[in-house]
């Protein structure tokens, strides 16, 4: 077992115990936060080494998703760490040679029907909060060389933060962006591939415009270990009007690519539903959401959703993996 796998197991043992949560909180404020601030300052010494990267506009992106039925694979700091096999355990996903290989394959692909998303955080980020900019600065101070090695200056990318619509944004575009997302699946047969208790769109109107909703429930953590089975089950639901929405960490990135190559629209949808919940509640920071798995605030929900909503959710489930 490698060092990072051991750290992942320790982290998830701690997070499920009261004393463990206290230990993690102490570690966060005494080690993680000071490191972020230190690396954030280092950013100003390397920012001139960051080469320009071309992005599609938001309008162009939604036109391609809505009217051309293109698929979307997104890469962020988590995916980059899995590519280099030094992730600290987001989504409980273990590092592996195969996961790294597949993520690199997707990133370097040039499929006509698959859009590649990376965060548009190489510029000034004027539309984001000071905290979000500080996190960006700390990340790039450590990993800008990886991004510069990976990106192709001849390519144009989608902003991967297009699913990060509310938290950390200073602009008032959230309502508009959520409305554009609803247009993407309007009148289509939506098949959601998600982790247990992710419950994408449950209890809100995010999916109200869809023609139908089906759900495939996959492992909430370490899903890539079951990738072949997930892909095999997903193929059962191919049809002409289908759109696959995938919320499964790095597994979503790879699955969206494989489905897109097959000619079906698939979107690595990430945290869009949680962002919508925060938007509806007016949350000022990342917080738990009743009945939903939120990996950024401890994972499994502490409060269950109402029985009526739970009944509807269960009726939409067509497969468990």
PyMOL commands that set and color helices and strands:
alter all, ss='L'
color gray80, all
select helices_A, chain A and resi 3-15+18-49+58-67+77-83+90-92+97-107+130-150+160-163+174-184+223-237+250-261+272-281+295-297+307-316
alter helices_A, ss='H'
color red, helices_A
select strands_A, chain A and resi 54-55+71-75+114-118+156-159+189-195+212-218+242-247+265-268+317-320
alter strands_A, ss='S'
color yellow, strands_A
deselect
rebuild
show_as cartoon
